[in-house]
Amino acid sequence: MDSTKYSLADFIDIPDQDIMGRARIFAEYTEDSRRRGHAHFRRVSLDGSGPTMQVIDPLTGKVNEMIYMASNDYLNLTKHPRTIAAGRAALEKYGSGAGSVPLLGGTLDIHIELEQKIAKFKGCEAAILYTSGFGSNCGTLLAMLTEKDVAILDLLVHASIIDGCKKTNVQYFRHNNMESLERALKKAKDKYRTKLVVVDGVYSMDGDIAKLDQIVELAHAYGAYVMVDEAHATGVIGANGRGTPEHFGLEGKVDIVAGTFSKALGAVGGFIATNKELVQLLHFYSRSYMFSTAPTPQATGSLIAALDVIETEPELRAKLWDNINYFRKNITSLGYDIGNAETAIFPLIIGDGFKVREMCRRCHELGLYVNPVQYPAVPERLSRLRISLMSAHTREHLDRALEILEHVGREFEVI
């Protein structure tokens, strides 16, 4: 098989193959991709998230040190001494797991402490914890919305939001386009019981920020609620790192604030922060909460410490923004198209899936770990390399990455 002639979309369904036949054909595709040096997924690290990483080369099997620009660990809290110490203490006190689902026997006192802490951090009355950010979005939306309701979604919202809306009616509006949103709100105004506008605070593929102030004003004017997913915003934007509502002066005015603990907070899990009554309802009707064992004590302890670090060590966020501003200035001066990127996420838009794979291969060979994003994750014309920065990246890391990207960009004639 020539893998360059196909995309992942070609294997979503193969009409004349059952699931095992489809898996065998897909294995041929992935093996050919590996031989061509395009196996950029599931690269194995030996030392975890950091500004540099020891990575096993998927083609040669050799271990290479690489500049790591593919992480969501924006503040490097996965390895912060305080989060490690708090996680270790919780592990030793409570053991390796919670032992039960949270609604029955799995709720620990540190779960309550984390719920209260994240609710206060997000300016809400209460919060509920989940074992993943995907589970928090999907489980919450499935619990809230039925065929009598409607979800009005930005076209670029996360897959967990789309999956969570499979039981309800869905309308989309053009990305960050308020005229398109208002048309959708007008269309839904007298037709549905609950109207919920759902957006990302920071968009994971483009790095731009939702126009949350305008979205909240419009939605509330038409009797709709607003839910914002703060996955890539928490810890990164806002004067105190509290996310998009803080960035726009809307703390306490957004109906539902969702998020994950797996990005800037450096662990794993998800949360919903909102009013006490809705949290109580989710305890009993959100299946991904009810039927999943409660978050591990180690992750919970680390997350409590991570929130403390964000509040008491603002220099980490300041260093991240120094890196963002420096990198943006220099990557655009090279001639790369970064779209509307505003945060730690930089899309280098190439517009050719094959070139993206080849450029990722060359970056890997030169010691730079970046991710390819191709169709169907984005339209072919928006195929890109995705870069994300950390506070722990030094100026030397950034300069070397820019040097590699300049070399590779000229080699493939995209700059």
Secondary structure, DSSP 8 states (H G I E B T S, - for coil): --GGG--GGGGS--TT--HHHHHHHHHHHHHHHHHTT---SS-EESS-SSSEEEEE-TTT--EEEEEE---S-TT-GGG-HHHHHHHHHHHHHH-SS--S-TTTT---HHHHHHHHHHHHHTT-SEEEEES-HHHHHHHHHHHH--TT-EEEEETT--HHHHHHTTTSEEEEE-TT-HHHHHHHHHHHTTT-S-EEEEEESB-TTT--B--HHHHHHHHHHTT-EEEEE-TTTTTTSSTTS--HHHHTT-TTTSSEEEEESSSTT-S--EEEEE-HHHHHHHHHH-HHHHTS----HHHHHHHHHHHHHHHH-HHHHHHHHHHHHHHHHHHHHTT---TT--SSEEEEE-S-HHHHHHHHHHHHHTTEE-EEE-TTTS-GGG-EEEEE--TT--HHHHHHHHHHHHHHHHHTT--
